[in-house]
Amino acid sequence: MPGRFQENGIAFQYPESWKLTREEREEGWIVEIQSPGPAFLLVTFDPETPEIETMAQTALDAMKAEYDSLEFEETYETFAGQPSFGHEMRFFSFDLTNTCWTRSFYIEQGTVLIFWQANDLELESFEPVVQAILASMKVDPPE
């Protein structure tokens, strides 16, 4: 039976073999869903409703500071029924190419940022699972 997360107007399912941890932060919370391998998915919620571009840019800036080889592209799309902004990113680490993806969008209670990362050895098996998690995501739209 899959695990289920629901809080502050956002809900999704995840595989029972993955570990979910939630951390309270000064500006909301962050949930990490860890695959059995090194790949992971983060969901960050901020009730102060920062701009979606600010949330995505903050994640991008952190990645740029960590990885000199970072390549990225901006993307706007509809995600979980909401307009979103984010980045498609690639970088090298330990001789492996890694893929990252961010999307930020508004919900009634605040702003959400989704971030997932996997190396290319696990991407083929990881990405369909993440896409299923993301497809299960339901949000309360902003009014």
DSSP file with accessible surface (Angstrom, degrees, kcal/mol):
  #  RESIDUE AA STRUCTURE BP1 BP2  ACC     N-H-->O    O-->H-N    N-H-->O    O-->H-N    TCO  KAPPA ALPHA  PHI   PSI    X-CA   Y-CA   Z-CA
    1    1 A M              0   0  185      0, 0.0     2,-0.0     0, 0.0     0, 0.0   0.000 360.0 360.0 360.0 132.2    0.0    0.0    0.0
    2    2 A P        -     0   0   67      0, 0.0     2,-0.1     0, 0.0    11,-0.0  -0.312 360.0-113.5 -70.7 154.5    1.5    3.4   -0.9
    3    3 A G  E     -A   14   0A  17     11,-2.5    11,-1.9    15,-0.1     2,-0.4  -0.414  29.7-149.6 -77.2 160.3    2.3    6.0    1.6
    4    4 A R  E     -A   13   0A 132      9,-0.2     2,-0.4    -2,-0.1     9,-0.2  -1.000  10.3-166.2-136.9 137.4    0.2    9.3    1.6
    5    5 A F  E     +A   12   0A  16      7,-2.9     7,-2.2    -2,-0.4     2,-0.3  -0.969  12.9 168.2-120.4 137.4    1.2   12.8    2.6
    6    6 A Q  E     +A   11   0A 137     -2,-0.4     2,-0.3     5,-0.2     5,-0.2  -0.921  14.3 131.1-151.1 123.0   -1.4   15.6    3.1
    7    7 A E  E >   +A   10   0A  57      3,-2.5     3,-1.6    -2,-0.3    -2,-0.0  -0.911  64.8   4.7-168.3 144.2   -0.8   19.0    4.7
    8    8 A N  T 3  S-     0   0   62     -2,-0.3   101,-0.3     1,-0.3   132,-0.1   0.815 129.2 -49.0  49.0  38.5   -1.5   22.7    4.0
    9    9 A G  T 3  S+     0   0   15      1,-0.2   131,-2.3   130,-0.1     2,-0.4   0.644 117.1 103.3  83.4  12.9   -3.5   22.0    0.9
   10   10 A I  E <   +AB   7 139A   1     -3,-1.6    -3,-2.5   129,-0.2     2,-0.3  -0.994  41.3 171.7-129.7 135.2   -1.1   19.7   -0.8
   11   11 A A  E     +AB   6 138A   7    127,-2.4   127,-2.8    -2,-0.4     2,-0.3  -0.996   3.7 155.9-142.1 146.0   -1.4   15.9   -1.0
   12   12 A F  E     -A    5   0A   0     -7,-2.2    -7,-2.9    -2,-0.3     2,-0.3  -0.980  31.1-123.3-160.8 163.4    0.4   13.1   -2.8
   13   13 A Q  E     -A    4   0A  88    120,-0.4    -9,-0.2    -2,-0.3   123,-0.2  -0.809  24.4-175.4-108.5 155.7    1.2    9.4   -2.7
   14   14 A Y  E     -A    3   0A  41    -11,-1.9   -11,-2.5    -2,-0.3     6,-0.1  -0.973  37.1 -82.3-146.9 157.3    4.6    7.8   -2.7
   15   15 A P    >   -     0   0   36      0, 0.0     3,-1.8     0, 0.0   -11,-0.0  -0.309  32.2-130.4 -63.4 142.3    5.9    4.2   -2.8
   16   16 A E  T 3  S+     0   0  141      1,-0.3     0, 0.0   -13,-0.1     0, 0.0   0.745 106.7  64.4 -65.8 -19.8    6.0    2.4    0.6
   17   17 A S  T 3  S+     0   0   83      2,-0.1     2,-0.3   -14,-0.0    -1,-0.3   0.543  91.1  81.6 -80.5  -5.1    9.6    1.4   -0.1
   18   18 A W  S <  S-     0   0   23     -3,-1.8     2,-0.5    17,-0.1    17,-0.2  -0.743  80.8-126.7 -98.8 150.4   10.6    5.1    0.0
   19   19 A K  E     -C   34   0B 142     15,-2.1    15,-2.9    -2,-0.3     2,-0.5  -0.844  17.8-159.0-103.1 126.4   11.2    6.9    3.3
   20   20 A L  E     +C   33   0B  44     -2,-0.5     2,-0.4    13,-0.2    13,-0.2  -0.888  12.0 178.3-103.9 129.8    9.4   10.2    4.0
   21   21 A T  E     -C   32   0B  60     11,-2.4    11,-2.8    -2,-0.5     2,-0.4  -0.988  11.5-156.5-127.9 142.5   10.8   12.6    6.5
   22   22 A R  E     -C   31   0B  89     -2,-0.4     2,-0.4     9,-0.2     9,-0.2  -0.960   5.9-168.2-120.7 135.0    9.3   16.0    7.4
   23   23 A E  E     -C   30   0B 123      7,-2.9     7,-2.2    -2,-0.4     2,-0.3  -0.985  18.1-134.5-125.8 127.7   11.2   18.9    9.0
   24   24 A E  E     -C   29   0B 125     -2,-0.4     2,-0.3     5,-0.2     5,-0.3  -0.613  28.5-170.2 -75.8 137.1    9.6   22.0   10.4
   25   25 A R  E >   -C   28   0B  85      3,-3.2     3,-1.4    -2,-0.3    -2,-0.0  -0.867  37.8-109.2-125.0 163.4   11.3   25.2    9.3
   26   26 A E  T 3  S+     0   0  197     -2,-0.3    -1,-0.1     1,-0.3     3,-0.1   0.872 121.9  40.9 -57.5 -36.5   11.1   28.8   10.4
   27   27 A E  T 3  S-     0   0   66     19,-0.1     2,-0.4    20,-0.0    -1,-0.3  -0.243 133.9 -67.4-108.9  43.9    9.4   29.5    7.0
   28   28 A G  E <  S-C   25   0B   8     -3,-1.4    -3,-3.2    18,-0.2     2,-0.3  -0.930  73.7 -57.5 119.3-131.3    7.1   26.5    6.8
   29   29 A W  E     -CD  24  45B   3     16,-1.7    16,-2.8    -2,-0.4     2,-0.4  -0.958  29.0-145.9-150.0 166.2    8.2   22.9    6.3
   30   30 A I  E     -CD  23  44B  32     -7,-2.2    -7,-2.9    -2,-0.3     2,-0.4  -0.997   9.2-159.8-137.9 135.6   10.1   20.6    4.0
   31   31 A V  E     -CD  22  43B   0     12,-2.9    12,-2.5    -2,-0.4     2,-0.5  -0.973   4.8-161.4-115.2 130.4    9.4   16.9    3.2
   32   32 A E  E     -CD  21  42B  66    -11,-2.8   -11,-2.4    -2,-0.4     2,-0.6  -0.959   3.3-165.4-110.5 130.0   12.1   14.6    1.8
   33   33 A I  E     -CD  20  41B   0      8,-3.2     8,-2.0    -2,-0.5     2,-0.5  -0.960  15.3-160.4-113.4 108.5   11.0   11.4    0.0
   34   34 A Q  E     -CD  19  40B  55    -15,-2.9   -15,-2.1    -2,-0.6     6,-0.2  -0.797   6.9-141.9 -96.9 126.2   14.2    9.3   -0.3
   35   35 A S        -     0   0   10      4,-2.2   -17,-0.1    -2,-0.5   -16,-0.1  -0.258  36.9 -98.4 -71.0 170.4   14.3    6.4   -2.8
   36   36 A P  S    S+     0   0  105      0, 0.0    -1,-0.1     0, 0.0   -18,-0.1   0.752 113.4  43.0 -63.6 -18.1   16.1    3.2   -1.8
   37   37 A G  S    S-     0   0   32      2,-0.1    -2,-0.1    85,-0.1     0, 0.0  -0.189 118.1 -71.3-105.6-156.8   19.1    4.6   -3.7
   38   38 A P  S    S+     0   0   85      0, 0.0    79,-0.1     0, 0.0     2,-0.0   0.652  96.7 104.3 -78.5 -13.1   20.6    8.1   -3.8
   39   39 A A        +     0   0    0     -5,-0.1    -4,-2.2    80,-0.1     2,-0.3  -0.356  48.8 173.6 -69.6 149.7   17.7    9.7   -5.7
   40   40 A F  E     -DE  34 117B  37     77,-1.9    77,-2.2    -6,-0.2     2,-0.4  -0.975  27.3-143.1-152.7 165.5   15.3   11.9   -3.8
   41   41 A L  E     -DE  33 116B   0     -8,-2.0    -8,-3.2    -2,-0.3     2,-0.4  -0.997  15.9-161.9-133.0 134.0   12.4   14.3   -4.1
   42   42 A L  E     -DE  32 115B  36     73,-3.7    73,-2.3    -2,-0.4     2,-0.5  -0.948   6.0-167.6-117.2 141.7   11.8   17.4   -1.9
   43   43 A V  E     -DE  31 114B   0    -12,-2.5   -12,-2.9    -2,-0.4     2,-0.4  -0.991  11.6-170.6-126.0 119.5    8.6   19.3   -1.3
   44   44 A T  E     -DE  30 113B  15     69,-2.9    69,-2.3    -2,-0.5     2,-0.4  -0.934   3.4-165.6-114.3 134.6    9.0   22.7    0.4
   45   45 A F  E     -DE  29 112B   3    -16,-2.8   -16,-1.7    -2,-0.4    67,-0.2  -0.976   5.6-175.8-121.8 131.6    6.1   24.8    1.7
   46   46 A D  E >   - E   0 111B  20     65,-2.5    65,-2.4    -2,-0.4     3,-1.4  -0.958  11.7-164.8-127.6 112.1    6.3   28.5    2.6
   47   47 A P  T 3  S+     0   0   58      0, 0.0   -19,-0.1     0, 0.0    -1,-0.1   0.635  83.9  75.1 -71.6 -11.1    3.2   30.1    4.1
   48   48 A E  T 3  S-     0   0  153    -21,-0.2    62,-0.1    63,-0.1   -20,-0.0   0.519 100.3-132.5 -78.1  -3.8    4.6   33.6    3.6
   49   49 A T    <   -     0   0   69     -3,-1.4     3,-0.1    60,-0.2    61,-0.1   0.911  29.2-170.7  55.2  54.9    3.9   33.1   -0.2
   50   50 A P        -     0   0   32      0, 0.0    -1,-0.1     0, 0.0    -4,-0.1  -0.322  40.1 -80.6 -64.3 160.3    7.2   34.2   -1.7
   51   51 A E     >  -     0   0  115      1,-0.1     4,-2.1    60,-0.1     3,-0.3  -0.331  34.9-125.2 -62.1 144.5    7.1   34.6   -5.5
   52   52 A I  H  > S+     0   0   12      1,-0.2     4,-2.4     2,-0.2     5,-0.2   0.875 112.0  55.2 -61.5 -35.4    7.4   31.3   -7.4
   53   53 A E  H  > S+     0   0   67      1,-0.2     4,-2.6     2,-0.2    -1,-0.2   0.886 106.7  51.2 -64.3 -36.7   10.4   32.8   -9.3
   54   54 A T  H  > S+     0   0   71     -3,-0.3     4,-2.3     2,-0.2    -2,-0.2   0.923 109.8  49.0 -65.8 -44.8   12.1   33.6   -6.1
   55   55 A M  H  X S+     0   0   22     -4,-2.1     4,-1.7     2,-0.2    -2,-0.2   0.944 115.8  42.9 -60.4 -48.0   11.7   30.1   -4.7
   56   56 A A  H  X S+     0   0    0     -4,-2.4     4,-2.4     1,-0.2    -2,-0.2   0.900 113.6  51.8 -66.9 -39.4   13.0   28.5   -7.9
   57   57 A Q  H  X S+     0   0   64     -4,-2.6     4,-3.1    -5,-0.2    -1,-0.2   0.881 105.8  54.9 -66.4 -37.0   15.9   30.9   -8.2
   58   58 A T  H  X S+     0   0   89     -4,-2.3     4,-2.0     2,-0.2    -1,-0.2   0.927 110.0  46.5 -61.0 -43.3   17.0   30.3   -4.6
   59   59 A A  H  X S+     0   0   14     -4,-1.7     4,-2.0     2,-0.2    -2,-0.2   0.924 113.4  49.2 -64.3 -43.2   17.2   26.5   -5.4
   60   60 A L  H  X S+     0   0    1     -4,-2.4     4,-2.8     1,-0.2    -2,-0.2   0.926 109.3  51.6 -62.7 -44.7   19.1   27.3   -8.6
   61   61 A D  H  X S+     0   0   78     -4,-3.1     4,-2.2     1,-0.2    -1,-0.2   0.893 108.7  51.4 -60.3 -39.8   21.5   29.6   -6.9
   62   62 A A  H  X S+     0   0   64     -4,-2.0     4,-1.3    -5,-0.2    -1,-0.2   0.910 111.7  47.2 -63.6 -40.6   22.3   26.9   -4.3
   63   63 A M  H  X S+     0   0   17     -4,-2.0     4,-2.6     1,-0.2    -2,-0.2   0.907 110.3  52.2 -68.3 -39.9   23.0   24.4   -7.0
   64   64 A K  H  < S+     0   0   88     -4,-2.8    -1,-0.2     1,-0.2    -2,-0.2   0.892 108.6  51.4 -61.6 -39.8   25.2   26.9   -8.9
   65   65 A A  H  < S+     0   0   88     -4,-2.2    -1,-0.2    -5,-0.2    -2,-0.2   0.816 116.5  40.9 -66.8 -29.2   27.2   27.5   -5.7
   66   66 A E  H  < S+     0   0  137     -4,-1.3     2,-0.5     1,-0.2    -2,-0.2   0.815 118.1  41.5 -88.8 -34.0   27.7   23.7   -5.3
   67   67 A Y    ><  -     0   0   51     -4,-2.6     3,-1.5     1,-0.1    -1,-0.2  -0.921  53.3-170.3-128.5 109.1   28.4   22.6   -8.9
   68   68 A D  T 3  S+     0   0  163     -2,-0.5    -1,-0.1     1,-0.3    -4,-0.1   0.792  90.8  57.3 -62.8 -29.8   30.6   24.5  -11.3
   69   69 A S  T 3  S+     0   0   45     23,-0.3    -1,-0.3     2,-0.0    21,-0.1   0.336  77.1 139.9 -86.6   9.6   29.5   22.3  -14.2
   70   70 A L    <   -     0   0   24     -3,-1.5     2,-0.4    -7,-0.2    21,-0.2  -0.297  29.1-174.0 -62.3 127.8   25.7   23.1  -13.7
   71   71 A E  E     +F   90   0B 110     19,-2.9    19,-2.4    -2,-0.1     2,-0.3  -0.950  12.8 173.5-115.3 143.7   23.8   23.6  -16.9
   72   72 A F  E     -F   89   0B  78     -2,-0.4     2,-0.3    17,-0.2    17,-0.2  -0.987  24.1-159.6-151.4 159.1   20.1   24.8  -16.7
   73   73 A E  E     -F   88   0B 112     15,-1.8    15,-2.2    -2,-0.3     2,-0.2  -0.994  25.1-124.8-135.9 139.8   17.1   25.9  -18.6
   74   74 A E  E     -F   87   0B 113     -2,-0.3     2,-0.3    13,-0.2    13,-0.2  -0.532  29.3-170.9 -78.7 151.0   14.1   27.8  -17.3
   75   75 A T  E     -F   86   0B  32     11,-2.3    11,-2.2    -2,-0.2     2,-0.4  -0.993  17.0-166.3-147.5 137.0   10.6   26.4  -17.8
   76   76 A Y  E     +F   85   0B 142     -2,-0.3     2,-0.3     9,-0.2     9,-0.2  -0.982  32.2 137.7-114.3 132.9    7.1   27.6  -17.3
   77   77 A E  E     -F   84   0B  78      7,-1.7     7,-2.7    -2,-0.4     2,-0.5  -0.975  56.7 -87.1-160.4 171.2    4.3   25.0  -17.3
   78   78 A T  E     -F   83   0B 104     -2,-0.3     2,-0.4     5,-0.2    27,-0.0  -0.768  45.4-179.6 -87.2 128.9    1.1   23.9  -15.6
   79   79 A F  E >   -F   82   0B  18      3,-3.4     3,-2.5    -2,-0.5    -2,-0.0  -0.998  67.2  -9.4-134.4 129.4    1.8   21.7  -12.7
   80   80 A A  T 3  S-     0   0   32     -2,-0.4    59,-0.3     1,-0.3    -1,-0.1   0.856 130.7 -56.6  51.6  35.4   -0.8   20.1  -10.4
   81   81 A G  T 3  S+     0   0   59      1,-0.2    -1,-0.3    57,-0.1    -3,-0.1   0.493 120.8 103.5  79.5   3.4   -3.3   22.4  -12.2
   82   82 A Q  E <  S-F   79   0B  24     -3,-2.5    -3,-3.4    59,-0.0    -1,-0.2  -0.902  80.6-104.0-119.2 146.3   -1.3   25.5  -11.3
   83   83 A P  E     -F   78   0B  94      0, 0.0    23,-0.5     0, 0.0     2,-0.3  -0.454  50.4-173.9 -61.9 136.1    1.0   27.8  -13.4
   84   84 A S  E     -FG  77 105B   3     -7,-2.7    -7,-1.7    21,-0.1     2,-0.4  -0.930  22.3-155.8-135.4 160.7    4.5   26.9  -12.3
   85   85 A F  E     +FG  76 104B   4     19,-2.0    19,-2.6    -2,-0.3     2,-0.3  -0.981  33.5 123.0-131.1 143.9    8.1   28.1  -12.9
   86   86 A G  E     -FG  75 103B   0    -11,-2.2   -11,-2.3    -2,-0.4     2,-0.3  -0.925  44.0 -94.1-172.2-162.1   11.3   26.1  -12.5
   87   87 A H  E     -FG  74 102B   0     15,-0.6    15,-2.4    -2,-0.3     2,-0.5  -0.984   8.7-143.7-139.3 147.3   14.4   24.7  -14.0
   88   88 A E  E     -FG  73 101B  54    -15,-2.2   -15,-1.8    -2,-0.3     2,-0.3  -0.961  37.1-173.9-102.4 125.2   15.8   21.6  -15.7
   89   89 A M  E     -FG  72 100B   0     11,-2.9    11,-2.7    -2,-0.5     2,-0.3  -0.933  18.5-175.9-128.3 149.9   19.4   21.2  -14.4
   90   90 A R  E     +FG  71  99B  73    -19,-2.4   -19,-2.9    -2,-0.3     2,-0.3  -0.992  13.8 157.4-139.7 143.8   22.3   18.9  -15.2
   91   91 A F  E     - G   0  98B   1      7,-1.8     7,-3.2    -2,-0.3     2,-0.4  -0.976  35.9-111.4-157.2 165.2   25.7   18.6  -13.6
   92   92 A F  E     + G   0  97B 120     -2,-0.3     2,-0.3     5,-0.2   -23,-0.3  -0.860  34.6 164.0-104.3 137.5   28.6   16.2  -13.0
   93   93 A S  E >  S- G   0  96B  28      3,-2.5     3,-1.5    -2,-0.4    -2,-0.1  -0.930  70.7  -5.4-152.2 128.7   29.5   14.7   -9.7
   94   94 A F  T 3  S-     0   0  189     -2,-0.3     3,-0.1     1,-0.3    -1,-0.0   0.903 129.0 -57.6  51.9  45.5   31.7   11.7   -9.0
   95   95 A D  T 3  S+     0   0  165      1,-0.2     2,-0.4     0, 0.0    -1,-0.3   0.677 117.0 111.6  62.5  17.7   32.1   11.1  -12.7
   96   96 A L  E <   -G   93   0B  51     -3,-1.5    -3,-2.5    24,-0.0     2,-0.4  -0.955  68.5-125.7-119.4 144.0   28.3   10.8  -13.1
   97   97 A T  E     -G   92   0B  41     -2,-0.4    23,-2.7    -5,-0.2     2,-0.4  -0.705  29.9-159.6 -82.0 135.8   25.8   13.1  -14.8
   98   98 A N  E     -GH  91 119B  15     -7,-3.2    -7,-1.8    -2,-0.4     2,-0.4  -0.929   5.8-150.6-118.8 145.8   23.0   14.1  -12.5
   99   99 A T  E     -GH  90 118B  23     19,-3.1    19,-2.2    -2,-0.4     2,-0.3  -0.952  14.7-179.1-117.0 134.3   19.6   15.5  -13.5
  100  100 A C  E     -GH  89 117B   0    -11,-2.7   -11,-2.9    -2,-0.4     2,-0.3  -0.935   4.9-169.7-128.8 157.6   17.6   17.9  -11.3
  101  101 A W  E     -GH  88 116B  15     15,-1.9    15,-2.1    -2,-0.3     2,-0.3  -0.996   1.9-173.3-148.8 133.4   14.2   19.4  -11.8
  102  102 A T  E     +GH  87 115B   0    -15,-2.4   -15,-0.6    -2,-0.3     2,-0.3  -0.976   5.6 176.9-128.2 149.0   12.4   22.2   -9.9
  103  103 A R  E     -GH  86 114B   4     11,-1.9    11,-3.3    -2,-0.3     2,-0.4  -0.966   6.9-169.1-144.8 136.0    8.9   23.6  -10.1
  104  104 A S  E     +GH  85 113B   0    -19,-2.6   -19,-2.0    -2,-0.3     2,-0.3  -0.974  15.7 158.9-126.0 140.2    7.4   26.3   -7.9
  105  105 A F  E     -GH  84 112B   0      7,-2.1     7,-3.0    -2,-0.4     2,-0.3  -0.973  35.8-104.3-154.7 161.7    3.7   27.2   -7.7
  106  106 A Y  E     - H   0 111B  74    -23,-0.5     2,-0.3    -2,-0.3     5,-0.2  -0.695  28.5-179.1 -91.0 145.5    1.1   28.9   -5.5
  107  107 A I  E >   - H   0 110B   4      3,-2.9     3,-1.2    -2,-0.3    36,-0.1  -0.830  47.6 -93.2-128.0 172.8   -1.5   27.2   -3.5
  108  108 A E  T 3  S+     0   0   94     32,-1.9    35,-0.1    -2,-0.3   -99,-0.1   0.874 124.2  43.0 -55.8 -38.1   -4.2   28.8   -1.3
  109  109 A Q  T 3  S-     0   0   64   -101,-0.3     2,-0.3    31,-0.2    -1,-0.3   0.535 126.5 -63.7 -89.1  -9.1   -2.0   28.6    1.9
  110  110 A G  E <  S- H   0 107B   0     -3,-1.2    -3,-2.9   -62,-0.1     2,-0.4  -0.979  71.0 -38.0 164.9-148.1    1.4   29.7    0.4
  111  111 A T  E     -EH  46 106B   0    -65,-2.4   -65,-2.5    -2,-0.3     2,-0.4  -0.928  42.9-157.2-120.3 140.1    4.1   28.7   -2.1
  112  112 A V  E     -EH  45 105B   0     -7,-3.0    -7,-2.1    -2,-0.4     2,-0.4  -0.915   3.7-165.6-117.5 141.7    5.4   25.2   -2.9
  113  113 A L  E     -EH  44 104B  17    -69,-2.3   -69,-2.9    -2,-0.4     2,-0.4  -0.999   4.8-162.8-124.7 127.6    8.7   24.2   -4.4
  114  114 A I  E     +EH  43 103B   0    -11,-3.3   -11,-1.9    -2,-0.4     2,-0.4  -0.921  12.6 176.1-106.2 135.4    9.3   20.7   -5.8
  115  115 A F  E     +EH  42 102B  18    -73,-2.3   -73,-3.7    -2,-0.4     2,-0.3  -0.990   2.4 174.7-140.1 126.8   12.9   19.5   -6.3
  116  116 A W  E     -EH  41 101B   2    -15,-2.1   -15,-1.9    -2,-0.4     2,-0.3  -0.979   4.4-174.7-132.4 152.7   14.0   16.1   -7.4
  117  117 A Q  E     +EH  40 100B  29    -77,-2.2   -77,-1.9    -2,-0.3     2,-0.3  -0.999   8.9 161.5-146.8 140.5   17.5   14.8   -8.3
  118  118 A A  E     - H   0  99B   1    -19,-2.2   -19,-3.1    -2,-0.3     2,-0.2  -0.984  34.4-118.4-153.2 149.5   18.9   11.5   -9.7
  119  119 A N  E >>  - H   0  98B  22     -2,-0.3     4,-1.2   -21,-0.3     3,-1.2  -0.515  37.9-107.0 -84.6 163.5   22.1   10.4  -11.3
  120  120 A D  H 3> S+     0   0   70    -23,-2.7     4,-0.5     1,-0.3   -22,-0.1   0.726 115.1  65.1 -68.9 -18.0   21.9    9.0  -14.8
  121  121 A L  H 34 S+     0   0  140    -24,-0.2    -1,-0.3     1,-0.2     4,-0.2   0.837 116.8  27.5 -69.1 -31.1   22.5    5.4  -13.7
  122  122 A E  H <> S+     0   0   30     -3,-1.2     4,-2.8     2,-0.1     3,-0.4   0.505  96.4  94.1-106.6  -4.6   19.3    5.4  -11.8
  123  123 A L  H  X S+     0   0   31     -4,-1.2     4,-2.8     1,-0.2    -2,-0.1   0.885  80.5  56.3 -59.5 -42.4   17.3    8.0  -13.9
  124  124 A E  H  < S+     0   0  179     -4,-0.5    -1,-0.2     1,-0.2    -2,-0.1   0.892 118.8  32.0 -60.3 -38.5   15.6    5.4  -16.1
  125  125 A S  H  > S+     0   0   87     -3,-0.4     4,-0.6    -4,-0.2    -1,-0.2   0.803 122.6  48.7 -88.2 -28.1   14.1    3.6  -13.2
  126  126 A F  H >X S+     0   0    8     -4,-2.8     4,-2.4     2,-0.2     3,-0.5   0.909  99.5  62.4 -79.1 -43.4   13.7    6.6  -10.9
  127  127 A E  H 3X S+     0   0   77     -4,-2.8     4,-3.0    -5,-0.3     5,-0.2   0.893 100.5  51.7 -58.8 -42.8   12.0    9.1  -13.2
  128  128 A P  H 3> S+     0   0   80      0, 0.0     4,-1.9     0, 0.0    -1,-0.2   0.893 111.0  49.7 -61.8 -33.6    8.8    7.0  -13.8
  129  129 A V  H <X S+     0   0   46     -4,-0.6     4,-2.3    -3,-0.5    -2,-0.2   0.938 112.2  46.9 -68.3 -44.6    8.3    6.7  -10.1
  130  130 A V  H  X S+     0   0    0     -4,-2.4     4,-3.1     1,-0.2     5,-0.2   0.923 110.0  53.3 -62.9 -42.0    8.8   10.4   -9.5
  131  131 A Q  H  X S+     0   0   80     -4,-3.0     4,-2.5    -5,-0.2    -1,-0.2   0.890 108.8  50.3 -61.1 -36.1    6.4   11.1  -12.4
  132  132 A A  H  X S+     0   0   62     -4,-1.9     4,-1.5    -5,-0.2    -1,-0.2   0.908 110.8  48.7 -67.5 -41.6    3.8    8.9  -10.7
  133  133 A I  H  X S+     0   0    5     -4,-2.3     4,-0.5     2,-0.2  -120,-0.4   0.953 114.4  45.7 -59.7 -48.3    4.3   10.7   -7.4
  134  134 A L  H >< S+     0   0    9     -4,-3.1     3,-1.1     1,-0.2    -2,-0.2   0.878 109.2  54.8 -65.9 -36.6    3.9   14.0   -9.1
  135  135 A A  H 3< S+     0   0   73     -4,-2.5    -1,-0.2     1,-0.2    -2,-0.2   0.813 105.9  53.6 -65.8 -28.1    0.8   12.8  -11.1
  136  136 A S  H 3< S+     0   0   27     -4,-1.5    -1,-0.2    -3,-0.4    -2,-0.2   0.605  84.7 115.6 -79.8 -10.5   -0.8   11.9   -7.7
  137  137 A M    <<  -     0   0    6     -3,-1.1     2,-0.4    -4,-0.5  -125,-0.2  -0.399  42.6-176.9 -69.4 127.5   -0.2   15.4   -6.4
  138  138 A K  E     -B   11   0A 135   -127,-2.8  -127,-2.4    -2,-0.2     2,-0.3  -0.975   2.9-172.9-122.0 139.6   -3.4   17.3   -5.6
  139  139 A V  E     -B   10   0A  21     -2,-0.4  -129,-0.2   -59,-0.3  -130,-0.1  -0.951  30.6-117.8-133.1 152.8   -3.4   20.9   -4.4
  140  140 A D        -     0   0   74   -131,-2.3   -32,-1.9    -2,-0.3   -31,-0.2  -0.806  43.5-129.2 -82.0 119.3   -5.9   23.5   -3.2
  141  141 A P        -     0   0   70      0, 0.0   -34,-0.2     0, 0.0     2,-0.1  -0.320  23.6 -99.6 -70.1 153.6   -5.8   26.3   -5.8
  142  142 A P              0   0   54      0, 0.0   -34,-0.1     0, 0.0   -33,-0.0  -0.396 360.0 360.0 -67.1 150.5   -5.3   29.9   -4.7
  143  143 A E              0   0  203    -35,-0.1   -36,-0.0   -36,-0.1    -3,-0.0  -0.527 360.0 360.0 -86.6 360.0   -8.5   31.9   -4.6
